[in-house]
Amino acid sequence: MIDKHKKAIGVPESHDLTCTGSTCKQKHGWDTDTYVYEERDKAGSLLAKYEVDDSTHMYPPFENKVTFRKVKA
């Protein structure tokens, strides 16, 4: 899952993306998992924080959407 989110955000391979929390909610036929990530460089310095919404439609067609917001730079 982290690799999918890392690609969606555009985090370089040399940086680490660490999940620090998550929530789940269902609304209007969508099951949405929200993840909070920290991006760190090789030295361990915090570069950014992101909230990633990974949403899946619960009924056919089982569409999937991944969106993100940068919450801290």
ChimeraX attribute file (.defattr): number of C-alpha atoms within 10 A of each C-alpha:
attribute: neighborCount
match mode: 1-to-1
recipient: residues
	/A:1	6
	/A:2	13
	/A:3	11
	/A:4	11
	/A:5	19
	/A:6	19
	/A:7	11
	/A:8	13
	/A:9	17
	/A:10	9
	/A:11	15
	/A:12	12
	/A:13	11
	/A:14	9
	/A:15	16
	/A:16	19
	/A:17	22
	/A:18	15
	/A:19	15
	/A:20	10
	/A:21	11
	/A:22	13
	/A:23	10
	/A:24	12
	/A:25	10
	/A:26	13
	/A:27	9
	/A:28	7
	/A:29	10
	/A:30	17
	/A:31	17
	/A:32	21
	/A:33	16
	/A:34	19
	/A:35	20
	/A:36	20
	/A:37	23
	/A:38	19
	/A:39	20
	/A:40	18
	/A:41	15
	/A:42	9
	/A:43	7
	/A:44	10
	/A:45	11
	/A:46	14
	/A:47	13
	/A:48	15
	/A:49	20
	/A:50	19
	/A:51	20
	/A:52	22
	/A:53	21
	/A:54	20
	/A:55	20
	/A:56	18
	/A:57	17
	/A:58	16
	/A:59	9
	/A:60	6
	/A:61	8
	/A:62	10
	/A:63	11
	/A:64	13
	/A:65	10
	/A:66	16
	/A:67	13
	/A:68	16
	/A:69	12
	/A:70	13
	/A:71	12
	/A:72	11
	/A:73	9
